[in-house]
């Protein structure tokens, strides 16, 4: 079972916090997570720090970093910049 909260400022910077609980018969992982994220146009980066609250957690003090891009926003950016390089040519 897990859950969390996320807050975006100006649709550019995010702050996150979450909690994960796993039954003792399925691994007994329990941790808090805190993270930050940022995005600019179609590109973004996220970072998360895991704080265990159970003994001998294999994810103790783990830092996760991810880079991502949105293909829809990327294609929109290219289509807005013109198609086929015909902008500004006579007759178009």
C-alpha angles and dihedrals in degrees: 000000000000140000142165151168130246130191124192121202115205088341087280111079125043134195119197140185129179147164130219126195125184125186115255090241092056100047106300095236113163125168147145119231131204124186150167130209139184135189135187119187106312097344131080147165130209132191129189134183119203119212112193121216097184128072120262096009110175089213094055112151093350120169117206123194126184135181120202144171133199112232093200093055091043092054090045090054091052094047091051091053091061137273127262096351094275097128113122096013117129115263096025 
